[in-house]
Amino acid sequence: MISFKNISKEYKKSGFKLTIDDKVLGSNGIHALLGKNGAGKSTTIKLLLGLQEPDTGEIYINSHNLLKEPDIKKRIGYVSDVPLLYEALTGYEFLKFIQFLYGVDDRGIIDEYLTMFELGEHKDEKIYGYSKGMKQKIAIISALCHNPDILIMDEPFTALDPVSVIKLKDCLKKWCEKEDKMVIISSHDLDVVEDICTDAWYLDNGKIVLYANKEELTADNKTFTSEFKEYFMKD
């Protein structure tokens, strides 16, 4: 569970300000973070990762204060919109390195994900020789291989082939169902959001202006797209 307590973050040069009052993102589900470019999605992600500190307010992850208890960041996995990899390493070496950083030693989970994403036969090849899609897969596996509680993904389906897209969707669904896990996806792909997300949050001009739950929408014959259409079409 993630709790925002009166968060504000201002960029004085641009004049942009993110403001999140008391908001709670419940656990065990796939949450979409939606909004146009410049709405505040990236800033929200950076705050959740501890890469930036808010000007005011606090963020709690599973009741732990992110600023005062930084070790809680070890329970977060992150997939950037651009893969951040040490490309002189092999795929397998990089994943073992990531596990080492998180204090984890579990070859089984690495092998499981390498097989799932059809990278097993390429695991001993240097990453710099990988295709863009293969690099994206390694980035995704690196976020999963230390078994985090929260997975934050920024446009994770970029560069993936159709089969890998299906596999990642199934992986995220099963991952959330099996344990008390949370996924936060920032995406402009509404088809993905409609397919796998249980909840959605819409940011507009630095504020969370709308929230919707898929189960409740379905009961009213609505979708995330129809619910947020006013803001999608807003100039």
Number of C-alpha atoms within 10 A of each C-alpha: 17 19 19 19 16 15 20 19 21 16 10 8 6 7 7 15 16 22 21 18 14 13 14 13 17 15 17 19 22 25 24 27 25 26 24 17 12 13 20 24 24 14 20 21 21 13 18 21 19 16 9 14 19 21 12 12 16 19 25 19 20 16 11 17 15 21 17 11 11 12 11 19 19 16 15 20 22 21 23 16 16 14 16 12 17 14 15 13 16 19 30 23 17 21 25 20 17 19 21 13 11 16 11 14 15 14 13 10 15 21 16 14 20 21 13 15 18 14 18 16 9 16 19 13 17 17 23 15 13 16 11 15 16 21 22 24 26 26 23 23 24 25 23 24 24 25 20 17 23 28 22 22 22 20 16 23 22 15 16 17 12 10 9 18 17 12 14 19 16 12 14 18 17 12 19 19 13 9 10 13 21 25 25 22 24 23 22 16 12 13 12 15 24 16 9 17 23 20 23 24 20 23 24 20 16 22 18 21 14 14 16 18 15 18 13 13 15 11 9 9 9 13 19 24 14 11 14 19 11 10 16 15 8 8 5
